[in-house]
């Protein structure tokens, strides 16, 4: 009796790859552009960080010494040695 070879199950693997896909705005003029997260992408320019939307429009000006990506509507940033959270408009959160 011949055994039939079953094709490998790749659908779950493909779906997990798409979950890891990185969408970046197609822009120039930045040292680095991160993946969109919560609708915003962190950018670096002249050693400072800010955030742009999916069309490349500056939403939060490039002014921070360091910044982390947005998660649940807020991002941790560093300015003049002080760390604090901002919302998606750049407003400082308490």
CORWORA-V156487 format. One record per backbone hydrogen bond with DSSP energy under -0.5 kcal/mol. CO is the residue of the C=O (numbers start at 0). NH is the residue of the N-H. Records with the same first field share a line. If there is no record, write none. Layout:
CO = NH, NH
This chain:
7 = 9
9 = 13
10 = 14
11 = 15
12 = 16
13 = 17
14 = 18
15 = 19
16 = 19
17 = 20
20 = 22
21 = 23
22 = 35
24 = 26
31 = 43
36 = 39
39 = 36
40 = 51
41 = 33
42 = 49
43 = 30, 31
44 = 47
47 = 44
48 = 62, 63
49 = 42
50 = 58, 59
51 = 40
52 = 55
56 = 52
59 = 50
60 = 62
63 = 48
65 = 77
70 = 73
72 = 87
73 = 70
74 = 85
75 = 67
76 = 83
77 = 64, 65
78 = 81
81 = 78
83 = 76
84 = 92
85 = 74
86 = 89
90 = 86
